[in-house]
Amino acid sequence: MRTLDILRPRLQRLHRLGERAQDTRLMLGNYVIMASLVGYSVLEGAGKQDGLEELRDSIGYRRRSRRRRDDAARGAS
């Protein structure tokens, strides 16, 4: 029992550190997503003028499928 009492504060600090690491991972993931969306928007706008259609099309398949679903949902309503 004494050993558990000695370890308890360390375990609590370790638990808090794990929670902070998880929060940091989620925040960094959010930054990556936001940066990729900004980059894609720049490519979408500037790609037509600068000959980047092939690159834009190769990374845009995900957004196109979402647009198709959105368009289909609007057409069905």
C-alpha positions as YAML, in Angstrom:
chain: A
units: angstrom
residues:
- id: 1
  name: MET
  ca: [0.00, 0.00, 0.00]
- id: 2
  name: ARG
  ca: [2.85, 2.36, 0.82]
- id: 3
  name: THR
  ca: [4.39, 1.75, -2.61]
- id: 4
  name: LEU
  ca: [1.11, 2.71, -4.31]
- id: 5
  name: ASP
  ca: [0.93, 5.90, -2.26]
- id: 6
  name: ILE
  ca: [4.47, 6.75, -3.37]
- id: 7
  name: LEU
  ca: [3.71, 6.05, -7.04]
- id: 8
  name: ARG
  ca: [0.31, 7.75, -7.18]
- id: 9
  name: PRO
  ca: [1.60, 11.34, -7.79]
- id: 10
  name: ARG
  ca: [3.93, 10.09, -10.50]
- id: 11
  name: LEU
  ca: [1.15, 8.15, -12.18]
- id: 12
  name: GLN
  ca: [-1.11, 11.20, -12.07]
- id: 13
  name: ARG
  ca: [1.60, 13.36, -13.67]
- id: 14
  name: LEU
  ca: [2.22, 10.70, -16.29]
- id: 15
  name: HIS
  ca: [-1.51, 10.57, -17.05]
- id: 16
  name: ARG
  ca: [-1.65, 14.37, -17.45]
- id: 17
  name: LEU
  ca: [1.38, 14.24, -19.74]
- id: 18
  name: GLY
  ca: [-0.36, 11.60, -21.87]
- id: 19
  name: GLU
  ca: [-3.45, 13.80, -22.13]
- id: 20
  name: ARG
  ca: [-1.32, 16.77, -23.20]
- id: 21
  name: ALA
  ca: [0.41, 14.62, -25.81]
- id: 22
  name: GLN
  ca: [-2.98, 13.54, -27.18]
- id: 23
  name: ASP
  ca: [-4.17, 17.16, -27.31]
- id: 24
  name: THR
  ca: [-0.98, 18.15, -29.13]
- id: 25
  name: ARG
  ca: [-1.41, 15.35, -31.66]
- id: 26
  name: LEU
  ca: [-4.98, 16.42, -32.38]
- id: 27
  name: MET
  ca: [-3.95, 20.06, -32.74]
- id: 28
  name: LEU
  ca: [-1.13, 19.21, -35.14]
- id: 29
  name: GLY
  ca: [-3.47, 17.03, -37.17]
- id: 30
  name: ASN
  ca: [-5.86, 19.94, -37.43]
- id: 31
  name: TYR
  ca: [-3.04, 22.21, -38.65]
- id: 32
  name: VAL
  ca: [-2.09, 19.67, -41.31]
- id: 33
  name: ILE
  ca: [-5.67, 19.44, -42.56]
- id: 34
  name: MET
  ca: [-6.08, 23.22, -42.63]
- id: 35
  name: ALA
  ca: [-2.76, 23.70, -44.46]
- id: 36
  name: SER
  ca: [-3.73, 21.09, -47.06]
- id: 37
  name: LEU
  ca: [-7.10, 22.76, -47.62]
- id: 38
  name: VAL
  ca: [-5.43, 26.15, -48.06]
- id: 39
  name: GLY
  ca: [-2.88, 24.63, -50.43]
- id: 40
  name: TYR
  ca: [-5.60, 22.97, -52.44]
- id: 41
  name: SER
  ca: [-7.55, 26.22, -52.63]
- id: 42
  name: VAL
  ca: [-4.47, 28.02, -53.93]
- id: 43
  name: LEU
  ca: [-3.92, 25.31, -56.53]
- id: 44
  name: GLU
  ca: [-7.57, 25.43, -57.49]
- id: 45
  name: GLY
  ca: [-7.45, 29.18, -58.06]
- id: 46
  name: ALA
  ca: [-3.99, 29.56, -59.56]
- id: 47
  name: GLY
  ca: [-3.70, 26.18, -61.27]
- id: 48
  name: LYS
  ca: [-5.74, 27.18, -64.29]
- id: 49
  name: GLN
  ca: [-3.44, 30.09, -65.06]
- id: 50
  name: ASP
  ca: [-0.13, 28.39, -64.32]
- id: 51
  name: GLY
  ca: [-0.63, 25.05, -66.10]
- id: 52
  name: LEU
  ca: [-1.09, 23.00, -62.93]
- id: 53
  name: GLU
  ca: [-4.32, 21.30, -64.01]
- id: 54
  name: GLU
  ca: [-2.80, 17.82, -63.88]
- id: 55
  name: LEU
  ca: [-1.52, 18.30, -60.33]
- id: 56
  name: ARG
  ca: [-4.77, 19.87, -59.23]
- id: 57
  name: ASP
  ca: [-6.79, 17.04, -60.76]
- id: 58
  name: SER
  ca: [-4.58, 14.37, -59.19]
- id: 59
  name: ILE
  ca: [-5.15, 15.70, -55.67]
- id: 60
  name: GLY
  ca: [-8.73, 16.80, -56.21]
- id: 61
  name: TYR
  ca: [-10.40, 13.42, -56.56]
- id: 62
  name: ARG
  ca: [-11.54, 13.51, -52.92]
- id: 63
  name: ARG
  ca: [-13.30, 16.85, -53.23]
- id: 64
  name: ARG
  ca: [-14.88, 15.94, -56.56]
- id: 65
  name: SER
  ca: [-16.54, 12.88, -55.07]
- id: 66
  name: ARG
  ca: [-17.88, 14.98, -52.20]
- id: 67
  name: ARG
  ca: [-19.24, 17.54, -54.67]
- id: 68
  name: ARG
  ca: [-20.95, 14.79, -56.64]
- id: 69
  name: ARG
  ca: [-22.64, 13.50, -53.48]
- id: 70
  name: ASP
  ca: [-23.69, 17.05, -52.54]
- id: 71
  name: ASP
  ca: [-25.01, 17.69, -56.04]
- id: 72
  name: ALA
  ca: [-26.91, 14.39, -56.02]
- id: 73
  name: ALA
  ca: [-28.42, 15.23, -52.64]
- id: 74
  name: ARG
  ca: [-29.54, 18.64, -53.88]
- id: 75
  name: GLY
  ca: [-31.01, 17.13, -57.03]
- id: 76
  name: ALA
  ca: [-32.97, 14.54, -55.05]
- id: 77
  name: SER
  ca: [-34.58, 17.14, -52.78]
...
